[in-house]
Amino acid sequence: MRKMFALALVFLFVLVGAQAALAAKVTWRLVTHAMPGTEQQKLAEDFCETVKTLSGGEFVIEPYAAGVLFPVFESFDAVANGIVDAAMVYSAYWTGKDPAFILTTRPGCPISTFAEGVYLDEKLFPFFEKIYGKYGIKYLGHIMESVMPEQLMSVVPLKSIEDIKGKKIRSSGFGAKFYKELGASTVSLSAPEIYTAFQTKNIHAAEWTYWDENMRMGFQEVATFVLDPAYHTGVNENFPLVVNPARWDALPQNFKDILLVARDKARFQASLIYVAEIKAREKWKSNPNIEVASWSAEDAKKAREVGTKLLLAECEAIPEGKEYLEVYRNVLWELGYKDEAKNLGYAE
């Protein structure tokens, strides 16, 4: 009888232990703006796998590509309301929530390297942490920098700043304001719509993302000209990690630490995407049906001046704009872009 009682007690301890372990297991869902199969989505998937591995399978994050659970533009509210636990979605999409998010991008920005972009975004961390925090979202910093400036793809030559006038361009946010200032009209389209719009000549040009992903979307099949670089944005954060604050607070400290380690590993992996971009750019340039060209130094200067004017106007109109501008121009000065810093009001 005592032996049976002992066995029953052992069984009870095992059952309670198993239930406790089961209760400790955490499962999250994470959404991105990236298309399936792209380098960015793979980055998110690897991030989730790192969390799972380091936690011994006790902390699982399920990654979902753009539009799988719901439209990308519902991601902000989905994180804030706890429908999903985390997201890696471009901050510039949220200008309808707060105008400060337009400052994710900077038309005419001279910053052109990965290291410079990372340095600026680390300096801007408190700014974006505060902006996201206003809407019940915890900002955990960048996952990926836009490794090199974006391109402007077109079905007509855009060899000078004058060629922009009268053209219809797919753009959004700050980029749309920039091209309008240069004399174009703009329209917002999703990635699949861009391809068709090029085919039917409903648009003359489009910015979407970078060489590799643009190629994966098949845009090299319909575009005949690429402006490299375009000037609607410099190198900037385009894959921030944000989480629901209540879900974050509920995590044990070791899971929080694991998530941040996975973030930092993803940052390293993101830096290597630069190599993929260089290779993809060479494929675009070797396509006999596409001309890749740059503007003259004079046109580039004009474009940057337009960008500076727009940035100053935005910073004056946004309550937190002065704070942002102070950080940005100080970084430009530190990195040697002294004329650009002075144009933004930097005083020695």
C-alpha contacts under 8 A as a table, 3 or more apart, distances in Angstrom:
res1	aa1	res2	aa2	distance
1	M	4	M	5.13
1	M	5	F	6.21
2	R	5	F	4.98
2	R	6	A	6.09
3	K	6	A	5.05
3	K	7	L	6.19
4	M	7	L	5.05
4	M	8	A	6.08
5	F	8	A	4.97
5	F	9	L	6.09
6	A	9	L	4.99
6	A	10	V	6.18
7	L	10	V	5.05
7	L	11	F	6.13
8	A	11	F	5.02
8	A	12	L	6.11
9	L	12	L	4.98
9	L	13	F	6.24
10	V	13	F	5.13
10	V	14	V	6.23
11	F	14	V	5.08
11	F	15	L	6.07
12	L	15	L	5.03
12	L	16	V	6.06
13	F	16	V	5.15
13	F	17	G	5.98
14	V	17	G	5.04
14	V	18	A	6.06
15	L	18	A	5.09
15	L	19	Q	6.14
16	V	19	Q	5.08
16	V	20	A	6.10
17	G	20	A	5.05
17	G	21	A	6.15
18	A	21	A	5.07
18	A	22	L	6.07
19	Q	22	L	4.96
19	Q	23	A	6.05
20	A	23	A	5.01
20	A	24	A	6.20
21	A	24	A	5.07
21	A	25	K	6.53
22	L	25	K	5.37
23	A	26	V	7.94
24	A	58	E	7.22
25	K	57	G	7.96
25	K	58	E	4.58
25	K	59	F	5.91
25	K	60	V	7.96
26	V	58	E	6.13
26	V	59	F	4.77
26	V	60	V	6.18
27	T	59	F	5.93
27	T	60	V	4.71
27	T	61	I	5.72
27	T	62	E	7.53
28	W	59	F	7.86
28	W	60	V	6.16
28	W	61	I	4.53
28	W	62	E	6.14
28	W	84	V	7.25
28	W	85	D	5.64
28	W	86	A	7.51
29	R	61	I	5.43
29	R	62	E	4.75
29	R	63	P	6.15
29	R	64	Y	7.50
29	R	84	V	5.37
29	R	85	D	5.46
29	R	86	A	6.43
30	L	61	I	6.55
30	L	62	E	5.95
30	L	63	P	4.86
30	L	64	Y	6.08
30	L	84	V	6.34
30	L	85	D	6.10
30	L	86	A	4.61
30	L	87	A	5.02
30	L	88	M	7.46
31	V	63	P	5.90
31	V	64	Y	4.75
31	V	65	A	6.02
31	V	66	A	6.95
31	V	69	L	7.88
31	V	75	S	7.26
31	V	84	V	7.55
31	V	86	A	6.65
31	V	87	A	4.74
31	V	88	M	6.32
31	V	89	V	7.55
32	T	41	Q	7.26
32	T	44	A	7.69
32	T	63	P	7.66
32	T	64	Y	6.39
32	T	65	A	5.29
32	T	66	A	5.52
32	T	72	V	7.48
32	T	87	A	5.68
32	T	88	M	4.69
32	T	89	V	5.15
33	H	65	A	6.45
33	H	66	A	4.56
33	H	67	G	7.76
33	H	72	V	5.91
33	H	88	M	6.88
33	H	89	V	5.09
33	H	90	Y	7.03
34	A	38	T	6.89
34	A	40	Q	5.93
34	A	41	Q	5.34
34	A	65	A	5.68
34	A	66	A	5.31
35	M	38	T	5.89
35	M	40	Q	7.93
35	M	41	Q	6.54
35	M	65	A	5.80
35	M	66	A	5.55
36	P	41	Q	6.13
36	P	65	A	5.65
36	P	66	A	7.38
37	G	41	Q	6.38
37	G	42	K	6.69
38	T	41	Q	5.32
38	T	42	K	6.25
38	T	213	E	6.21
38	T	216	R	7.27
39	E	42	K	5.08
39	E	43	L	6.16
39	E	212	D	7.98
39	E	213	E	7.36
39	E	273	I	7.34
40	Q	43	L	5.01
40	Q	44	A	6.55
41	Q	44	A	5.09
41	Q	45	E	6.26
41	Q	65	A	6.49
42	K	45	E	4.93
42	K	46	D	6.06
43	L	46	D	5.18
43	L	47	F	6.19
43	L	266	A	6.49
43	L	269	Q	7.29
43	L	270	A	7.07
44	A	47	F	5.01
44	A	48	C	6.38
44	A	63	P	6.67
44	A	88	M	7.77
44	A	266	A	7.83
45	E	48	C	5.19
45	E	49	E	6.26
45	E	63	P	5.92
46	D	49	E	4.95
46	D	50	T	6.15
46	D	266	A	7.42
47	F	50	T	5.21
47	F	51	V	6.49
47	F	262	A	5.60
47	F	263	R	6.68
47	F	265	K	7.60
47	F	266	A	5.87
48	C	51	V	5.18
48	C	52	K	6.33
48	C	60	V	7.06
48	C	61	I	5.28
48	C	62	E	6.76
48	C	63	P	6.84
48	C	262	A	7.73
49	E	52	K	5.07
49	E	53	T	6.10
49	E	60	V	7.97
49	E	61	I	7.82
50	T	53	T	5.10
50	T	54	L	6.04
50	T	262	A	5.71
51	V	54	L	5.40
51	V	55	S	6.09
51	V	59	F	6.48
51	V	60	V	6.75
51	V	61	I	7.30
51	V	258	I	6.11
51	V	259	L	5.96
51	V	262	A	5.97
52	K	55	S	5.32
52	K	56	G	6.15
52	K	57	G	4.78
52	K	58	E	6.77
52	K	59	F	5.48
52	K	60	V	5.13
52	K	61	I	7.23
53	T	56	G	5.22
53	T	57	G	6.03
54	L	57	G	7.62
54	L	258	I	6.58
55	S	58	E	5.30
55	S	59	F	5.65
55	S	255	F	7.13
55	S	258	I	7.09
56	G	59	F	7.60
57	G	60	V	6.34
59	F	255	F	7.03
64	Y	68	V	6.14
64	Y	69	L	7.06
65	A	68	V	5.84
66	A	69	L	7.91
66	A	70	F	7.92
66	A	71	P	7.05
66	A	72	V	5.77
67	G	70	F	4.94
67	G	71	P	4.54
67	G	72	V	5.59
68	V	71	P	7.53
70	F	74	E	6.72
70	F	75	S	7.72
71	P	74	E	5.62
71	P	75	S	7.34
72	V	75	S	5.48
72	V	89	V	7.86
73	F	76	F	6.97
73	F	93	Y	7.22
74	E	77	D	5.83
74	E	78	A	6.17
75	S	78	A	4.88
75	S	79	V	6.21
75	S	87	A	7.17
75	S	89	V	7.58
76	F	79	V	5.50
76	F	80	A	6.33
76	F	94	W	7.54
77	D	80	A	4.94
77	D	81	N	5.81
78	A	81	N	5.30
78	A	82	G	5.97
78	A	83	I	4.83
78	A	84	V	5.68
79	V	82	G	5.13
79	V	83	I	6.11
79	V	84	V	5.26
79	V	85	D	5.73
79	V	86	A	5.95
79	V	87	A	6.99
79	V	137	I	6.92
79	V	242	V	7.94
79	V	243	V	6.44
79	V	244	N	5.44
80	A	83	I	7.86
80	A	135	Y	7.01
80	A	136	G	5.43
80	A	137	I	5.46
80	A	244	N	5.76
81	N	84	V	7.85
81	N	244	N	7.66
82	G	85	D	5.82
82	G	244	N	6.15
82	G	247	R	7.89
84	V	87	A	7.85
84	V	244	N	7.89
85	D	243	V	5.71
85	D	244	N	5.42
85	D	247	R	6.62
86	A	241	L	7.22
86	A	242	V	5.60
86	A	243	V	4.16
86	A	244	N	6.26
87	A	240	P	7.78
87	A	241	L	5.95
87	A	242	V	5.44
87	A	243	V	6.47
88	M	143	I	7.91
88	M	239	F	5.19
88	M	240	P	5.19
88	M	241	L	4.94
88	M	242	V	6.57
89	V	93	Y	7.92
89	V	238	N	7.27
89	V	239	F	5.64
89	V	240	P	6.29
89	V	241	L	7.65
90	Y	93	Y	5.91
90	Y	237	E	7.70
90	Y	238	N	4.84
90	Y	239	F	5.49
90	Y	240	P	6.58
91	S	94	W	5.86
91	S	101	F	6.09
91	S	104	T	6.30
91	S	238	N	6.94
91	S	239	F	7.84
91	S	240	P	7.09
92	A	95	T	6.20
92	A	101	F	5.29
92	A	102	I	5.30
92	A	103	L	7.34
92	A	104	T	5.44
92	A	105	T	6.96
92	A	173	G	6.71
93	Y	96	G	7.77
93	Y	101	F	7.57
93	Y	173	G	7.30
94	W	97	K	5.27
94	W	98	D	6.54
94	W	99	P	7.86
94	W	101	F	5.90
94	W	102	I	7.67
95	T	98	D	5.00
95	T	99	P	4.70
95	T	100	A	6.79
95	T	101	F	5.08
95	T	102	I	5.53
95	T	173	G	7.18
96	G	99	P	6.64
98	D	101	F	5.98
98	D	131	I	7.90
99	P	102	I	5.77
99	P	318	I	6.66
100	A	103	L	5.76
100	A	131	I	7.29
100	A	318	I	6.24
100	A	320	E	7.02
100	A	321	G	7.21
101	F	104	T	5.67
101	F	131	I	7.83
102	I	105	T	6.38
102	I	173	G	6.33
102	I	174	F	5.95
103	L	106	R	6.40
103	L	174	F	7.82
103	L	311	L	7.94
104	T	236	N	6.96
104	T	237	E	7.04
105	T	174	F	6.71
105	T	175	G	7.97
105	T	233	T	5.45
105	T	234	G	6.97
105	T	236	N	6.31
106	R	109	C	5.42
106	R	174	F	7.36
106	R	232	H	7.09
106	R	233	T	5.04
106	R	234	G	6.12
106	R	307	G	7.05
106	R	311	L	6.78
107	P	174	F	7.09
107	P	175	G	6.73
107	P	178	F	6.65
107	P	231	Y	5.77
107	P	232	H	4.31
107	P	233	T	4.40
107	P	234	G	6.57
107	P	304	R	6.98
107	P	306	V	7.90
107	P	307	G	4.44
107	P	308	T	7.15
107	P	310	L	7.79
107	P	311	L	7.38
108	G	231	Y	5.14
108	G	232	H	6.30
108	G	233	T	6.27
108	G	234	G	6.64
108	G	303	A	6.15
108	G	304	R	3.84
108	G	305	E	6.96
108	G	306	V	7.21
108	G	307	G	4.52
108	G	308	T	6.47
109	C	231	Y	7.53
109	C	233	T	6.36
109	C	234	G	4.80
109	C	235	V	7.75
109	C	304	R	6.82
109	C	307	G	7.37
109	C	308	T	7.89
110	P	234	G	6.46
110	P	304	R	7.87
110	P	337	Y	7.43
110	P	340	E	7.86
111	I	116	E	6.36
111	I	117	G	6.69
111	I	234	G	5.87
111	I	235	V	5.96
112	S	116	E	7.18
112	S	117	G	7.45
112	S	147	V	7.97
112	S	148	M	6.08
112	S	149	P	6.48
112	S	234	G	6.32
112	S	235	V	5.51
113	T	116	E	5.40
113	T	117	G	6.30
113	T	147	V	6.49
113	T	148	M	6.35
113	T	235	V	6.74
114	F	117	G	5.17
114	F	118	V	6.21
114	F	145	E	6.51
114	F	146	S	7.42
114	F	147	V	4.94
114	F	148	M	7.02
114	F	235	V	7.10
114	F	271	S	7.25
115	A	118	V	5.19
115	A	119	Y	6.18
116	E	119	Y	5.11
116	E	120	L	6.26
116	E	335	L	7.65
117	G	120	L	5.23
117	G	121	D	6.20
117	G	145	E	6.60
117	G	147	V	7.99
117	G	235	V	5.66
117	G	236	N	5.74
117	G	237	E	7.40
118	V	121	D	5.16
118	V	122	E	6.13
118	V	145	E	6.72
118	V	237	E	7.85
119	Y	122	E	5.25
119	Y	123	K	6.42
120	L	123	K	5.12
120	L	124	L	6.22
120	L	328	Y	7.18
120	L	331	V	6.45
121	D	124	L	4.81
121	D	125	F	6.03
121	D	142	H	7.40
121	D	236	N	7.61
121	D	237	E	6.93
122	E	125	F	5.16
122	E	141	G	7.73
123	K	126	P	7.40
123	K	327	V	6.88
124	L	127	F	5.25
124	L	128	F	6.52
124	L	324	Y	7.36
124	L	327	V	6.87
124	L	328	Y	7.95
125	F	128	F	5.48
125	F	129	E	5.96
125	F	141	G	6.40
126	P	129	E	4.99
126	P	130	K	6.14
127	F	130	K	5.36
127	F	131	I	6.42
127	F	323	E	7.66
127	F	324	Y	6.86
128	F	131	I	4.94
128	F	132	Y	6.03
128	F	139	Y	7.08
129	E	132	Y	5.46
129	E	133	G	5.92
129	E	138	K	6.81
129	E	139	Y	5.09
129	E	140	L	7.59
130	K	133	G	4.95
130	K	134	K	6.36
131	I	134	K	5.45
131	I	135	Y	7.46
132	Y	135	Y	5.62
132	Y	136	G	6.77
132	Y	137	I	5.26
132	Y	138	K	6.36
132	Y	139	Y	6.29
133	G	136	G	5.16
133	G	137	I	5.16
133	G	138	K	5.83
133	G	139	Y	7.36
134	K	137	I	7.51
136	G	244	N	7.26
136	G	245	P	6.86
137	I	242	V	6.61
137	I	243	V	6.06
137	I	244	N	5.41
137	I	245	P	5.96
138	K	242	V	5.52
138	K	243	V	5.23
138	K	244	N	6.07
138	K	245	P	5.39
139	Y	240	P	7.63
139	Y	241	L	6.35
139	Y	242	V	4.55
139	Y	243	V	6.65
140	L	240	P	7.34
140	L	241	L	5.38
140	L	242	V	5.65
140	L	243	V	7.56
141	G	240	P	5.68
141	G	241	L	5.80
141	G	242	V	7.56
142	H	145	E	7.26
142	H	237	E	6.17
142	H	238	N	7.65
142	H	239	F	6.06
142	H	240	P	4.26
142	H	241	L	6.04
142	H	267	R	7.71
143	I	237	E	7.83
143	I	239	F	5.37
143	I	240	P	5.40
143	I	241	L	6.28
143	I	263	R	6.34
143	I	264	D	7.59
143	I	266	A	6.24
143	I	267	R	5.17
143	I	270	A	7.23
144	M	147	V	7.95
144	M	237	E	6.10
144	M	238	N	6.17
144	M	239	F	5.07
144	M	240	P	7.05
144	M	266	A	7.80
144	M	267	R	5.98
144	M	270	A	5.45
144	M	271	S	7.52
145	E	235	V	6.79
145	E	236	N	5.56
145	E	237	E	4.54
145	E	238	N	5.94
145	E	239	F	7.12
145	E	270	A	7.37
145	E	271	S	7.74
146	S	149	P	6.81
146	S	150	E	7.83
146	S	210	Y	7.79
146	S	235	V	5.24
146	S	236	N	5.39
146	S	237	E	6.05
146	S	238	N	6.11
147	V	235	V	6.28
147	V	236	N	7.93
147	V	271	S	7.16
147	V	273	I	7.51
147	V	274	Y	5.54
148	M	210	Y	7.80
148	M	234	G	7.69
148	M	235	V	5.71
148	M	274	Y	7.42
149	P	210	Y	7.73
149	P	229	P	5.92
149	P	230	A	6.96
149	P	231	Y	7.89
149	P	233	T	6.78
149	P	234	G	5.26
149	P	235	V	5.33
150	E	207	E	7.24
150	E	208	W	7.79
150	E	209	T	5.92
150	E	210	Y	5.37
150	E	211	W	7.73
150	E	228	D	7.48
150	E	229	P	6.25
150	E	230	A	6.03
150	E	233	T	7.14
150	E	234	G	7.57
151	Q	207	E	6.28
151	Q	208	W	7.96
151	Q	209	T	7.37
151	Q	210	Y	6.69
151	Q	211	W	7.50
151	Q	226	V	6.48
151	Q	227	L	5.75
151	Q	228	D	5.22
151	Q	229	P	5.37
151	Q	230	A	5.03
152	L	205	A	6.64
152	L	206	A	5.74
152	L	207	E	4.89
152	L	208	W	7.98
152	L	226	V	5.59
152	L	227	L	5.06
152	L	228	D	6.93
152	L	229	P	7.43
152	L	230	A	5.47
153	M	205	A	5.43
153	M	206	A	5.35
153	M	207	E	6.29
153	M	223	A	6.02
153	M	224	T	7.64
153	M	225	F	5.92
153	M	226	V	4.49
153	M	227	L	6.48
154	S	157	P	7.00
154	S	158	L	7.60
154	S	198	F	7.89
154	S	204	H	5.53
154	S	205	A	3.89
154	S	206	A	6.29
154	S	223	A	5.26
154	S	224	T	6.17
154	S	225	F	5.17
154	S	226	V	6.14
155	V	198	F	6.92
155	V	201	K	7.69
155	V	204	H	5.56
155	V	205	A	6.37
155	V	222	V	7.27
155	V	223	A	5.01
155	V	224	T	5.04
155	V	225	F	6.08
156	V	204	H	6.36
156	V	205	A	7.62
156	V	224	T	6.83
156	V	225	F	6.41
157	P	163	D	7.58
157	P	224	T	7.80
157	P	225	F	5.74
158	L	161	I	7.40
158	L	163	D	5.13
158	L	164	I	6.43
158	L	225	F	7.43
158	L	226	V	7.93
158	L	227	L	6.86
159	K	163	D	6.55
159	K	227	L	7.48
159	K	293	A	6.97
159	K	294	S	7.00
159	K	295	W	6.10
160	S	163	D	5.35
160	S	164	I	7.44
160	S	295	W	5.68
160	S	296	S	7.38
160	S	299	D	6.66
161	I	164	I	5.68
161	I	165	K	7.79
161	I	182	L	7.50
161	I	295	W	7.41
161	I	299	D	5.83
161	I	303	A	7.49
162	E	165	K	5.78
163	D	166	G	7.99
163	D	167	K	7.82
164	I	167	K	5.66
164	I	179	Y	7.66
164	I	182	L	6.56
164	I	183	G	6.45
164	I	184	A	5.91
165	K	182	L	6.40
165	K	183	G	4.34
165	K	184	A	5.00
166	G	183	G	6.01
166	G	184	A	4.91
166	G	185	S	6.79
167	K	183	G	7.74
167	K	184	A	4.91
167	K	185	S	6.25
167	K	203	I	7.75
167	K	204	H	5.98
167	K	205	A	7.56
168	K	184	A	5.89
168	K	185	S	4.87
168	K	186	T	5.50
168	K	187	V	7.30
168	K	202	N	7.88
168	K	203	I	5.16
168	K	204	H	5.35
168	K	205	A	6.62
169	I	179	Y	7.68
169	I	184	A	6.85
169	I	185	S	6.23
169	I	186	T	4.71
169	I	187	V	6.25
169	I	203	I	5.86
169	I	204	H	5.92
169	I	205	A	4.73
169	I	206	A	5.32
169	I	207	E	7.90
170	R	176	A	7.86
170	R	186	T	5.56
170	R	187	V	4.89
170	R	188	S	5.56
170	R	189	L	6.33
170	R	194	I	7.58
170	R	203	I	6.89
170	R	205	A	6.26
170	R	206	A	4.40
170	R	207	E	6.30
171	S	175	G	5.85
171	S	176	A	4.97
171	S	186	T	6.06
171	S	187	V	6.10
171	S	188	S	5.65
171	S	189	L	7.63
171	S	206	A	6.34
171	S	207	E	5.95
171	S	208	W	7.60
172	S	175	G	5.52
172	S	176	A	4.67
172	S	177	K	7.84
172	S	186	T	7.78
172	S	187	V	7.35
172	S	188	S	5.73
173	G	176	A	5.46
173	G	177	K	6.80
174	F	177	K	5.14
174	F	178	F	6.22
174	F	232	H	7.36
175	G	178	F	4.99
175	G	179	Y	6.32
175	G	232	H	4.77
175	G	233	T	6.87
176	A	179	Y	5.34
176	A	180	K	6.16
176	A	186	T	5.96
176	A	187	V	7.87
177	K	180	K	5.14
177	K	181	E	6.18
177	K	310	L	7.99
178	F	181	E	5.14
178	F	182	L	6.49
178	F	232	H	6.16
178	F	306	V	7.35
178	F	307	G	6.58
178	F	310	L	7.35
179	Y	182	L	4.94
179	Y	183	G	6.47
179	Y	184	A	5.49
179	Y	185	S	7.23
179	Y	186	T	7.26
179	Y	232	H	7.41
180	K	183	G	5.08
180	K	184	A	4.78
180	K	185	S	5.64
180	K	186	T	6.81
181	E	184	A	7.28
181	E	306	V	7.42
182	L	306	V	7.91
189	L	193	E	5.83
189	L	194	I	6.21
190	S	193	E	5.33
190	S	194	I	6.48
191	A	194	I	5.24
191	A	195	Y	7.14
191	A	208	W	7.12
191	A	217	M	7.62
192	P	195	Y	5.79
192	P	196	T	7.15
192	P	217	M	7.82
193	E	196	T	5.38
193	E	197	A	6.08
194	I	197	A	5.00
194	I	198	F	6.13
194	I	206	A	7.30
195	Y	198	F	5.27
195	Y	199	Q	6.36
195	Y	217	M	7.99
195	Y	218	G	7.53
195	Y	219	F	6.25
195	Y	222	V	7.03
196	T	199	Q	4.97
196	T	200	T	6.17
197	A	200	T	5.23
197	A	201	K	5.80
197	A	202	N	4.90
197	A	203	I	5.72
198	F	201	K	4.96
198	F	202	N	6.37
198	F	203	I	5.89
198	F	204	H	6.99
198	F	205	A	7.67
198	F	222	V	6.18
198	F	223	A	7.11
199	Q	202	N	7.82
199	Q	222	V	6.23
200	T	203	I	7.97
201	K	204	H	6.39
203	I	206	A	7.50
208	W	214	N	7.00
209	T	213	E	6.63
209	T	214	N	6.23
210	Y	213	E	5.71
210	Y	214	N	5.78
210	Y	277	E	7.21
211	W	214	N	5.24
211	W	215	M	6.09
211	W	277	E	5.71
211	W	280	A	5.56
211	W	281	R	5.54
211	W	284	W	7.70
212	D	215	M	5.14
212	D	216	R	6.25
212	D	276	A	6.85
212	D	277	E	5.55
212	D	280	A	5.10
212	D	281	R	7.38
213	E	216	R	4.87
213	E	217	M	6.19
214	N	217	M	5.12
214	N	218	G	6.58
214	N	219	F	5.81
214	N	220	Q	7.52
215	M	218	G	5.03
215	M	219	F	5.78
215	M	220	Q	5.92
215	M	280	A	7.47
215	M	284	W	7.95
216	R	219	F	7.72
218	G	221	E	5.62
218	G	222	V	7.60
219	F	222	V	5.47
219	F	223	A	5.94
220	Q	223	A	5.33
220	Q	224	T	7.49
220	Q	284	W	7.04
220	Q	290	I	7.58
223	A	226	V	7.56
223	A	290	I	6.95
224	T	289	N	6.04
224	T	290	I	4.41
224	T	291	E	6.31
225	F	290	I	5.27
225	F	291	E	4.75
225	F	292	V	5.89
225	F	293	A	7.78
226	V	290	I	7.27
226	V	291	E	6.23
226	V	292	V	4.72
226	V	293	A	6.39
227	L	230	A	5.72
227	L	292	V	6.07
227	L	293	A	5.37
227	L	294	S	5.62
227	L	295	W	7.62
228	D	292	V	6.62
228	D	293	A	5.91
228	D	294	S	5.24
229	P	294	S	6.48
230	A	233	T	7.38
231	Y	234	G	6.89
231	Y	300	A	7.88
231	Y	303	A	6.58
231	Y	304	R	7.09
231	Y	307	G	7.96
232	H	307	G	7.58
233	T	236	N	7.56
237	E	240	P	6.76
243	V	247	R	7.45
243	V	248	W	6.73
244	N	247	R	5.41
244	N	248	W	6.22
245	P	248	W	4.94
245	P	249	D	6.03
246	A	249	D	5.12
246	A	250	A	6.17
247	R	250	A	5.12
247	R	251	L	6.58
248	W	251	L	5.43
248	W	256	K	7.42
249	D	252	P	7.95
251	L	255	F	6.02
251	L	256	K	6.26
252	P	255	F	5.48
252	P	256	K	6.54
253	Q	256	K	5.02
253	Q	257	D	6.17
254	N	257	D	5.03
254	N	258	I	6.14
255	F	258	I	4.93
255	F	259	L	6.15
256	K	259	L	5.18
256	K	260	L	6.37
257	D	260	L	5.22
257	D	261	V	6.20
258	I	261	V	5.07
258	I	262	A	6.13
259	L	262	A	5.05
259	L	263	R	6.18
260	L	263	R	4.85
260	L	264	D	6.28
261	V	264	D	5.12
261	V	265	K	6.23
262	A	265	K	5.06
262	A	266	A	6.12
263	R	266	A	5.08
263	R	267	R	6.30
264	D	267	R	4.97
264	D	268	F	6.53
265	K	268	F	5.17
265	K	269	Q	6.36
266	A	269	Q	4.93
266	A	270	A	5.94
267	R	270	A	4.94
267	R	271	S	6.36
268	F	271	S	5.24
268	F	272	L	6.91
269	Q	272	L	5.32
269	Q	273	I	6.92
270	A	273	I	5.21
270	A	274	Y	7.54
271	S	274	Y	5.84
272	L	275	V	5.63
272	L	276	A	7.27
273	I	276	A	5.00
273	I	277	E	6.27
274	Y	277	E	5.00
274	Y	278	I	6.34
275	V	278	I	5.13
275	V	279	K	6.35
276	A	279	K	5.15
276	A	280	A	6.08
277	E	280	A	4.97
277	E	281	R	6.00
278	I	281	R	5.11
278	I	282	E	6.39
279	K	282	E	5.23
279	K	283	K	6.54
280	A	283	K	5.07
280	A	284	W	6.42
281	R	284	W	5.09
281	R	285	K	6.21
282	E	285	K	4.99
282	E	286	S	6.10
283	K	286	S	5.14
283	K	287	N	6.41
284	W	287	N	5.36
284	W	290	I	7.18
284	W	292	V	7.78
285	K	288	P	7.88
285	K	290	I	7.05
285	K	291	E	7.06
285	K	292	V	6.06
287	N	290	I	5.60
288	P	291	E	7.66
295	W	298	E	7.93
295	W	299	D	5.87
295	W	300	A	6.02
296	S	299	D	5.22
296	S	300	A	6.09
297	A	300	A	5.00
297	A	301	K	6.11
298	E	301	K	5.16
298	E	302	K	6.38
299	D	302	K	5.01
299	D	303	A	6.16
300	A	303	A	5.11
300	A	304	R	6.22
301	K	304	R	5.16
301	K	305	E	6.19
302	K	305	E	5.08
302	K	306	V	6.32
303	A	306	V	5.17
303	A	307	G	6.30
304	R	307	G	4.93
304	R	308	T	6.13
305	E	308	T	5.04
305	E	309	K	6.23
306	V	309	K	5.17
306	V	310	L	6.32
307	G	310	L	5.16
307	G	311	L	6.11
308	T	311	L	5.08
308	T	312	L	6.18
308	T	343	N	7.40
308	T	344	L	7.02
309	K	312	L	5.34
309	K	313	A	6.31
310	L	313	A	5.08
310	L	314	E	6.22
311	L	314	E	5.14
311	L	315	C	6.15
312	L	315	C	5.14
312	L	316	E	6.17
312	L	344	L	6.88
313	A	316	E	5.19
313	A	317	A	6.30
314	E	317	A	5.08
314	E	318	I	6.15
314	E	321	G	7.10
315	C	318	I	5.34
315	C	319	P	7.80
315	C	320	E	7.43
315	C	321	G	3.86
315	C	322	K	6.02
315	C	324	Y	7.42
315	C	325	L	6.66
316	E	319	P	7.62
316	E	321	G	6.01
316	E	322	K	6.95
317	A	321	G	7.11
318	I	321	G	4.89
318	I	322	K	7.99
319	P	322	K	7.37
320	E	323	E	5.51
320	E	324	Y	6.53
321	G	324	Y	5.09
321	G	325	L	6.04
322	K	325	L	5.11
322	K	326	E	6.17
323	E	326	E	5.32
323	E	327	V	6.62
324	Y	327	V	5.38
324	Y	328	Y	6.20
325	L	328	Y	5.07
325	L	329	R	6.02
325	L	344	L	7.66
326	E	329	R	5.68
326	E	330	N	6.15
327	V	330	N	5.31
327	V	331	V	6.26
328	Y	331	V	5.25
328	Y	332	L	6.29
329	R	332	L	4.95
329	R	333	W	6.17
329	R	340	E	7.78
329	R	341	A	4.77
329	R	342	K	7.73
329	R	344	L	6.35
329	R	345	G	7.60
329	R	346	Y	6.10
330	N	333	W	5.13
330	N	334	E	6.21
330	N	341	A	7.05
330	N	346	Y	7.05
331	V	334	E	4.98
331	V	335	L	6.11
332	L	335	L	5.18
332	L	336	G	6.30
332	L	337	Y	5.00
332	L	338	K	6.59
332	L	340	E	7.08
332	L	341	A	5.53
333	W	336	G	5.26
333	W	337	Y	5.36
333	W	338	K	4.88
333	W	340	E	7.96
333	W	341	A	5.53
333	W	346	Y	7.82
334	E	337	Y	7.51
337	Y	340	E	5.51
337	Y	341	A	6.20
338	K	341	A	4.99
338	K	342	K	6.14
339	D	342	K	5.12
339	D	343	N	6.21
340	E	343	N	5.06
340	E	344	L	6.50
341	A	344	L	5.18
341	A	345	G	6.61
341	A	346	Y	5.30
342	K	345	G	5.00
342	K	346	Y	4.51
342	K	347	A	6.68
343	N	346	Y	7.17
